[in-house]
Amino acid sequence: MSQSRKLTKKNVWKYMLGVVLVFFLQILQQEISEPNQPMTLAIAILTILLGIAYLRVDF
């Protein structure tokens, strides 16, 4: 029981991170089409960090 609950919790976190990652990717795509240099760089860095976190998440 505990093992399956832990797995579900991990899946929920991974799903939430995935949603946030997609959200940031959408913003990044919009920023690239209408460049605003410092903001684009900040969002790109955040997206990369979120992507790494998404791939490595293991709660």
PDB file of N, CA, C and O in Angstrom, chain B, residues numbered from 101:
ATOM      1  N   MET B 101       0.830  -1.201   0.000  1.00  0.00           N
ATOM      2  CA  MET B 101       0.000   0.000   0.000  1.00  0.00           C
ATOM      3  C   MET B 101       0.868   1.256   0.000  1.00  0.00           C
ATOM      4  O   MET B 101       0.640   2.183  -0.776  1.00  0.00           O
ATOM      5  N   SER B 102       1.864   1.270   0.880  1.00  0.00           N
ATOM      6  CA  SER B 102       2.741   2.436   0.996  1.00  0.00           C
ATOM      7  C   SER B 102       3.517   2.671  -0.305  1.00  0.00           C
ATOM      8  O   SER B 102       3.703   3.809  -0.735  1.00  0.00           O
ATOM      9  N   GLN B 103       3.963   1.575  -0.917  1.00  0.00           N
ATOM     10  CA  GLN B 103       4.734   1.682  -2.161  1.00  0.00           C
ATOM     11  C   GLN B 103       3.887   2.308  -3.269  1.00  0.00           C
ATOM     12  O   GLN B 103       4.366   3.171  -4.005  1.00  0.00           O
ATOM     13  N   SER B 104       2.629   1.876  -3.389  1.00  0.00           N
ATOM     14  CA  SER B 104       1.771   2.411  -4.454  1.00  0.00           C
ATOM     15  C   SER B 104       1.420   3.872  -4.191  1.00  0.00           C
ATOM     16  O   SER B 104       1.304   4.658  -5.131  1.00  0.00           O
ATOM     17  N   ARG B 105       1.250   4.243  -2.929  1.00  0.00           N
ATOM     18  CA  ARG B 105       0.950   5.637  -2.587  1.00  0.00           C
ATOM     19  C   ARG B 105       2.143   6.523  -2.923  1.00  0.00           C
ATOM     20  O   ARG B 105       1.975   7.630  -3.435  1.00  0.00           O
ATOM     21  N   LYS B 106       3.346   6.035  -2.637  1.00  0.00           N
ATOM     22  CA  LYS B 106       4.570   6.783  -2.939  1.00  0.00           C
ATOM     23  C   LYS B 106       4.688   6.993  -4.448  1.00  0.00           C
ATOM     24  O   LYS B 106       5.055   8.078  -4.898  1.00  0.00           O
ATOM     25  N   LEU B 107       4.380   5.970  -5.217  1.00  0.00           N
ATOM     26  CA  LEU B 107       4.446   6.045  -6.676  1.00  0.00           C
ATOM     27  C   LEU B 107       3.450   7.078  -7.201  1.00  0.00           C
ATOM     28  O   LEU B 107       3.774   7.854  -8.101  1.00  0.00           O
ATOM     29  N   THR B 108       2.248   7.087  -6.644  1.00  0.00           N
ATOM     30  CA  THR B 108       1.231   8.044  -7.071  1.00  0.00           C
ATOM     31  C   THR B 108       1.670   9.464  -6.771  1.00  0.00           C
ATOM     32  O   THR B 108       1.505  10.359  -7.600  1.00  0.00           O
ATOM     33  N   LYS B 109       2.232   9.677  -5.579  1.00  0.00           N
ATOM     34  CA  LYS B 109       2.702  11.007  -5.194  1.00  0.00           C
ATOM     35  C   LYS B 109       3.796  11.475  -6.156  1.00  0.00           C
ATOM     36  O   LYS B 109       3.815  12.636  -6.563  1.00  0.00           O
ATOM     37  N   LYS B 110       4.703  10.568  -6.515  1.00  0.00           N
ATOM     38  CA  LYS B 110       5.777  10.889  -7.458  1.00  0.00           C
ATOM     39  C   LYS B 110       5.187  11.269  -8.814  1.00  0.00           C
ATOM     40  O   LYS B 110       5.644  12.219  -9.450  1.00  0.00           O
ATOM     41  N   ASN B 111       4.169  10.523  -9.256  1.00  0.00           N
ATOM     42  CA  ASN B 111       3.542  10.818 -10.546  1.00  0.00           C
ATOM     43  C   ASN B 111       2.856  12.173 -10.540  1.00  0.00           C
ATOM     44  O   ASN B 111       2.894  12.890 -11.540  1.00  0.00           O
ATOM     45  N   VAL B 112       2.228  12.534  -9.419  1.00  0.00           N
ATOM     46  CA  VAL B 112       1.565  13.837  -9.312  1.00  0.00           C
ATOM     47  C   VAL B 112       2.596  14.950  -9.425  1.00  0.00           C
ATOM     48  O   VAL B 112       2.374  15.923 -10.145  1.00  0.00           O
ATOM     49  N   TRP B 113       3.730  14.820  -8.720  1.00  0.00           N
ATOM     50  CA  TRP B 113       4.786  15.837  -8.792  1.00  0.00           C
ATOM     51  C   TRP B 113       5.324  15.947 -10.203  1.00  0.00           C
ATOM     52  O   TRP B 113       5.556  17.048 -10.701  1.00  0.00           O
ATOM     53  N   LYS B 114       5.524  14.800 -10.853  1.00  0.00           N
ATOM     54  CA  LYS B 114       6.063  14.812 -12.207  1.00  0.00           C
ATOM     55  C   LYS B 114       5.065  15.465 -13.168  1.00  0.00           C
ATOM     56  O   LYS B 114       5.462  16.204 -14.070  1.00  0.00           O
ATOM     57  N   TYR B 115       3.783  15.195 -12.976  1.00  0.00           N
ATOM     58  CA  TYR B 115       2.746  15.804 -13.807  1.00  0.00           C
ATOM     59  C   TYR B 115       2.722  17.319 -13.614  1.00  0.00           C
ATOM     60  O   TYR B 115       2.644  18.068 -14.587  1.00  0.00           O
ATOM     61  N   MET B 116       2.789  17.774 -12.352  1.00  0.00           N
ATOM     62  CA  MET B 116       2.775  19.212 -12.068  1.00  0.00           C
ATOM     63  C   MET B 116       3.992  19.897 -12.687  1.00  0.00           C
ATOM     64  O   MET B 116       3.868  20.969 -13.279  1.00  0.00           O
ATOM     65  N   LEU B 117       5.161  19.283 -12.551  1.00  0.00           N
ATOM     66  CA  LEU B 117       6.368  19.843 -13.159  1.00  0.00           C
ATOM     67  C   LEU B 117       6.228  19.905 -14.676  1.00  0.00           C
ATOM     68  O   LEU B 117       6.663  20.866 -15.310  1.00  0.00           O
ATOM     69  N   GLY B 118       5.620  18.874 -15.251  1.00  0.00           N
ATOM     70  CA  GLY B 118       5.412  18.845 -16.694  1.00  0.00           C
ATOM     71  C   GLY B 118       4.514  19.983 -17.160  1.00  0.00           C
ATOM     72  O   GLY B 118       4.779  20.609 -18.186  1.00  0.00           O
ATOM     73  N   VAL B 119       3.445  20.249 -16.400  1.00  0.00           N
ATOM     74  CA  VAL B 119       2.524  21.339 -16.743  1.00  0.00           C
ATOM     75  C   VAL B 119       3.250  22.677 -16.688  1.00  0.00           C
ATOM     76  O   VAL B 119       3.103  23.505 -17.587  1.00  0.00           O
ATOM     77  N   VAL B 120       4.040  22.891 -15.623  1.00  0.00           N
ATOM     78  CA  VAL B 120       4.791  24.143 -15.482  1.00  0.00           C
ATOM     79  C   VAL B 120       5.802  24.280 -16.614  1.00  0.00           C
ATOM     80  O   VAL B 120       5.991  25.369 -17.157  1.00  0.00           O
ATOM     81  N   LEU B 121       6.450  23.172 -16.968  1.00  0.00           N
ATOM     82  CA  LEU B 121       7.436  23.187 -18.051  1.00  0.00           C
ATOM     83  C   LEU B 121       6.786  23.581 -19.378  1.00  0.00           C
ATOM     84  O   LEU B 121       7.329  24.401 -20.119  1.00  0.00           O
ATOM     85  N   VAL B 122       5.634  23.002 -19.673  1.00  0.00           N
ATOM     86  CA  VAL B 122       4.921  23.342 -20.910  1.00  0.00           C
ATOM     87  C   VAL B 122       4.521  24.814 -20.901  1.00  0.00           C
ATOM     88  O   VAL B 122       4.618  25.492 -21.924  1.00  0.00           O
ATOM     89  N   PHE B 123       4.070  25.311 -19.742  1.00  0.00           N
ATOM     90  CA  PHE B 123       3.688  26.717 -19.592  1.00  0.00           C
ATOM     91  C   PHE B 123       4.867  27.633 -19.922  1.00  0.00           C
ATOM     92  O   PHE B 123       4.721  28.594 -20.676  1.00  0.00           O
ATOM     93  N   PHE B 124       6.047  27.325 -19.347  1.00  0.00           N
ATOM     94  CA  PHE B 124       7.228  28.144 -19.613  1.00  0.00           C
ATOM     95  C   PHE B 124       7.670  28.036 -21.069  1.00  0.00           C
ATOM     96  O   PHE B 124       8.124  29.019 -21.654  1.00  0.00           O
ATOM     97  N   LEU B 125       7.541  26.852 -21.655  1.00  0.00           N
ATOM     98  CA  LEU B 125       7.903  26.699 -23.069  1.00  0.00           C
ATOM     99  C   LEU B 125       7.000  27.546 -23.962  1.00  0.00           C
ATOM    100  O   LEU B 125       7.457  28.114 -24.954  1.00  0.00           O
ATOM    101  N   GLN B 126       5.713  27.630 -23.604  1.00  0.00           N
ATOM    102  CA  GLN B 126       4.784  28.466 -24.375  1.00  0.00           C
ATOM    103  C   GLN B 126       5.190  29.935 -24.275  1.00  0.00           C
ATOM    104  O   GLN B 126       5.200  30.649 -25.279  1.00  0.00           O
ATOM    105  N   ILE B 127       5.526  30.387 -23.062  1.00  0.00           N
ATOM    106  CA  ILE B 127       5.960  31.776 -22.872  1.00  0.00           C
ATOM    107  C   ILE B 127       7.234  32.032 -23.671  1.00  0.00           C
ATOM    108  O   ILE B 127       7.366  33.069 -24.321  1.00  0.00           O
ATOM    109  N   LEU B 128       8.170  31.088 -23.622  1.00  0.00           N
ATOM    110  CA  LEU B 128       9.439  31.227 -24.340  1.00  0.00           C
ATOM    111  C   LEU B 128       9.191  31.349 -25.841  1.00  0.00           C
ATOM    112  O   LEU B 128       9.816  32.170 -26.512  1.00  0.00           O
ATOM    113  N   GLN B 129       8.285  30.539 -26.360  1.00  0.00           N
ATOM    114  CA  GLN B 129       7.962  30.593 -27.789  1.00  0.00           C
ATOM    115  C   GLN B 129       7.387  31.964 -28.147  1.00  0.00           C
ATOM    116  O   GLN B 129       7.723  32.525 -29.190  1.00  0.00           O
ATOM    117  N   GLN B 130       6.531  32.496 -27.296  1.00  0.00           N
ATOM    118  CA  GLN B 130       5.931  33.815 -27.527  1.00  0.00           C
ATOM    119  C   GLN B 130       6.999  34.906 -27.465  1.00  0.00           C
ATOM    120  O   GLN B 130       6.983  35.836 -28.271  1.00  0.00           O
ATOM    121  N   GLU B 131       7.926  34.796 -26.512  1.00  0.00           N
ATOM    122  CA  GLU B 131       8.997  35.786 -26.361  1.00  0.00           C
ATOM    123  C   GLU B 131       9.934  35.774 -27.566  1.00  0.00           C
ATOM    124  O   GLU B 131      10.436  36.822 -27.971  1.00  0.00           O
ATOM    125  N   ILE B 132      10.170  34.596 -28.138  1.00  0.00           N
ATOM    126  CA  ILE B 132      11.065  34.505 -29.295  1.00  0.00           C
ATOM    127  C   ILE B 132      10.431  35.212 -30.494  1.00  0.00           C
ATOM    128  O   ILE B 132      11.125  35.846 -31.288  1.00  0.00           O
ATOM    129  N   SER B 133       9.105  35.096 -30.618  1.00  0.00           N
ATOM    130  CA  SER B 133       8.444  35.761 -31.746  1.00  0.00           C
ATOM    131  C   SER B 133       8.389  37.277 -31.562  1.00  0.00           C
ATOM    132  O   SER B 133       8.375  38.019 -32.544  1.00  0.00           O
ATOM    133  N   GLU B 134       8.357  37.743 -30.309  1.00  0.00           N
ATOM    134  CA  GLU B 134       8.419  39.190 -30.015  1.00  0.00           C
ATOM    135  C   GLU B 134       9.541  39.409 -29.005  1.00  0.00           C
ATOM    136  O   GLU B 134       9.271  39.480 -27.806  1.00  0.00           O
ATOM    137  N   PRO B 135      10.782  39.516 -29.450  1.00  0.00           N
ATOM    138  CA  PRO B 135      11.918  39.492 -28.526  1.00  0.00           C
ATOM    139  C   PRO B 135      11.936  40.648 -27.519  1.00  0.00           C
ATOM    140  O   PRO B 135      11.703  41.809 -27.859  1.00  0.00           O
ATOM    141  N   ASN B 136      12.216  40.288 -26.302  1.00  0.00           N
ATOM    142  CA  ASN B 136      12.466  41.237 -25.215  1.00  0.00           C
ATOM    143  C   ASN B 136      13.654  40.620 -24.484  1.00  0.00           C
ATOM    144  O   ASN B 136      13.471  39.805 -23.579  1.00  0.00           O
ATOM    145  N   GLN B 137      14.852  40.998 -24.865  1.00  0.00           N
ATOM    146  CA  GLN B 137      16.081  40.268 -24.571  1.00  0.00           C
ATOM    147  C   GLN B 137      16.257  39.736 -23.141  1.00  0.00           C
ATOM    148  O   GLN B 137      16.407  38.525 -22.976  1.00  0.00           O
ATOM    149  N   PRO B 138      16.246  40.578 -22.108  1.00  0.00           N
ATOM    150  CA  PRO B 138      16.511  40.040 -20.767  1.00  0.00           C
ATOM    151  C   PRO B 138      15.465  39.024 -20.323  1.00  0.00           C
ATOM    152  O   PRO B 138      15.797  38.026 -19.684  1.00  0.00           O
ATOM    153  N   MET B 139      14.200  39.278 -20.662  1.00  0.00           N
ATOM    154  CA  MET B 139      13.133  38.364 -20.261  1.00  0.00           C
ATOM    155  C   MET B 139      13.275  37.027 -20.964  1.00  0.00           C
ATOM    156  O   MET B 139      13.074  35.981 -20.348  1.00  0.00           O
ATOM    157  N   THR B 140      13.620  37.043 -22.248  1.00  0.00           N
ATOM    158  CA  THR B 140      13.787  35.804 -23.004  1.00  0.00           C
ATOM    159  C   THR B 140      14.891  34.953 -22.393  1.00  0.00           C
ATOM    160  O   THR B 140      14.732  33.741 -22.250  1.00  0.00           O
ATOM    161  N   LEU B 141      15.995  35.569 -22.035  1.00  0.00           N
ATOM    162  CA  LEU B 141      17.107  34.843 -21.431  1.00  0.00           C
ATOM    163  C   LEU B 141      16.693  34.239 -20.094  1.00  0.00           C
ATOM    164  O   LEU B 141      16.996  33.077 -19.822  1.00  0.00           O
ATOM    165  N   ALA B 142      16.007  35.010 -19.260  1.00  0.00           N
ATOM    166  CA  ALA B 142      15.567  34.522 -17.950  1.00  0.00           C
ATOM    167  C   ALA B 142      14.613  33.341 -18.104  1.00  0.00           C
ATOM    168  O   ALA B 142      14.733  32.347 -17.387  1.00  0.00           O
ATOM    169  N   ILE B 143      13.677  33.445 -19.026  1.00  0.00           N
ATOM    170  CA  ILE B 143      12.707  32.363 -19.231  1.00  0.00           C
ATOM    171  C   ILE B 143      13.392  31.131 -19.813  1.00  0.00           C
ATOM    172  O   ILE B 143      13.041  30.004 -19.463  1.00  0.00           O
ATOM    173  N   ALA B 144      14.371  31.336 -20.702  1.00  0.00           N
ATOM    174  CA  ALA B 144      15.106  30.206 -21.272  1.00  0.00           C
ATOM    175  C   ALA B 144      15.855  29.455 -20.178  1.00  0.00           C
ATOM    176  O   ALA B 144      15.834  28.225 -20.145  1.00  0.00           O
ATOM    177  N   ILE B 145      16.516  30.185 -19.284  1.00  0.00           N
ATOM    178  CA  ILE B 145      17.255  29.556 -18.182  1.00  0.00           C
ATOM    179  C   ILE B 145      16.296  28.809 -17.261  1.00  0.00           C
ATOM    180  O   ILE B 145      16.565  27.673 -16.873  1.00  0.00           O
ATOM    181  N   LEU B 146      15.179  29.443 -16.910  1.00  0.00           N
ATOM    182  CA  LEU B 146      14.176  28.790 -16.064  1.00  0.00           C
ATOM    183  C   LEU B 146      13.645  27.521 -16.714  1.00  0.00           C
ATOM    184  O   LEU B 146      13.466  26.507 -16.040  1.00  0.00           O
ATOM    185  N   THR B 147      13.393  27.568 -18.013  1.00  0.00           N
ATOM    186  CA  THR B 147      12.868  26.408 -18.728  1.00  0.00           C
ATOM    187  C   THR B 147      13.873  25.268 -18.722  1.00  0.00           C
ATOM    188  O   THR B 147      13.500  24.112 -18.523  1.00  0.00           O
ATOM    189  N   ILE B 148      15.143  25.584 -18.937  1.00  0.00           N
ATOM    190  CA  ILE B 148      16.186  24.558 -18.917  1.00  0.00           C
ATOM    191  C   ILE B 148      16.274  23.918 -17.531  1.00  0.00           C
ATOM    192  O   ILE B 148      16.349  22.695 -17.411  1.00  0.00           O
ATOM    193  N   LEU B 149      16.264  24.750 -16.483  1.00  0.00           N
ATOM    194  CA  LEU B 149      16.328  24.222 -15.117  1.00  0.00           C
ATOM    195  C   LEU B 149      15.114  23.352 -14.800  1.00  0.00           C
ATOM    196  O   LEU B 149      15.251  22.297 -14.181  1.00  0.00           O
ATOM    197  N   LEU B 150      13.934  23.788 -15.220  1.00  0.00           N
ATOM    198  CA  LEU B 150      12.726  22.994 -14.992  1.00  0.00           C
ATOM    199  C   LEU B 150      12.786  21.676 -15.758  1.00  0.00           C
ATOM    200  O   LEU B 150      12.344  20.641 -15.259  1.00  0.00           O
ATOM    201  N   GLY B 151      13.331  21.719 -16.964  1.00  0.00           N
ATOM    202  CA  GLY B 151      13.475  20.495 -17.750  1.00  0.00           C
ATOM    203  C   GLY B 151      14.392  19.498 -17.067  1.00  0.00           C
ATOM    204  O   GLY B 151      14.093  18.304 -17.024  1.00  0.00           O
ATOM    205  N   ILE B 152      15.502  19.977 -16.533  1.00  0.00           N
ATOM    206  CA  ILE B 152      16.430  19.111 -15.802  1.00  0.00           C
ATOM    207  C   ILE B 152      15.748  18.548 -14.560  1.00  0.00           C
ATOM    208  O   ILE B 152      15.871  17.359 -14.267  1.00  0.00           O
ATOM    209  N   ALA B 153      15.028  19.401 -13.830  1.00  0.00           N
ATOM    210  CA  ALA B 153      14.311  18.948 -12.634  1.00  0.00           C
ATOM    211  C   ALA B 153      13.272  17.897 -13.015  1.00  0.00           C
ATOM    212  O   ALA B 153      13.108  16.906 -12.303  1.00  0.00           O
ATOM    213  N   TYR B 154      12.576  18.099 -14.121  1.00  0.00           N
ATOM    214  CA  TYR B 154      11.549  17.157 -14.569  1.00  0.00           C
ATOM    215  C   TYR B 154      12.159  15.789 -14.865  1.00  0.00           C
ATOM    216  O   TYR B 154      11.582  14.759 -14.516  1.00  0.00           O
ATOM    217  N   LEU B 155      13.318  15.782 -15.504  1.00  0.00           N
ATOM    218  CA  LEU B 155      13.954  14.513 -15.853  1.00  0.00           C
ATOM    219  C   LEU B 155      14.546  13.807 -14.633  1.00  0.00           C
ATOM    220  O   LEU B 155      14.654  12.581 -14.619  1.00  0.00           O
ATOM    221  N   ARG B 156      14.929  14.575 -13.609  1.00  0.00           N
ATOM    222  CA  ARG B 156      15.620  13.991 -12.470  1.00  0.00           C
ATOM    223  C   ARG B 156      14.743  13.808 -11.234  1.00  0.00           C
ATOM    224  O   ARG B 156      15.216  13.295 -10.220  1.00  0.00           O
ATOM    225  N   VAL B 157      13.461  14.222 -11.296  1.00  0.00           N
ATOM    226  CA  VAL B 157      12.618  14.179 -10.101  1.00  0.00           C
ATOM    227  C   VAL B 157      12.464  12.738  -9.608  1.00  0.00           C
ATOM    228  O   VAL B 157      12.163  11.829 -10.382  1.00  0.00           O
ATOM    229  N   ASP B 158      12.674  12.556  -8.321  1.00  0.00           N
ATOM    230  CA  ASP B 158      12.570  11.228  -7.720  1.00  0.00           C
ATOM    231  C   ASP B 158      12.253  11.398  -6.244  1.00  0.00           C
ATOM    232  O   ASP B 158      13.136  11.284  -5.395  1.00  0.00           O
ATOM    233  N   PHE B 159      11.001  11.668  -5.944  1.00  0.00           N
ATOM    234  CA  PHE B 159      10.621  11.895  -4.548  1.00  0.00           C
ATOM    235  C   PHE B 159      10.301  10.599  -3.854  1.00  0.00           C
ATOM    236  O   PHE B 159       9.961  10.600  -2.670  1.00  0.00           O
TER     237      PHE B 159
END
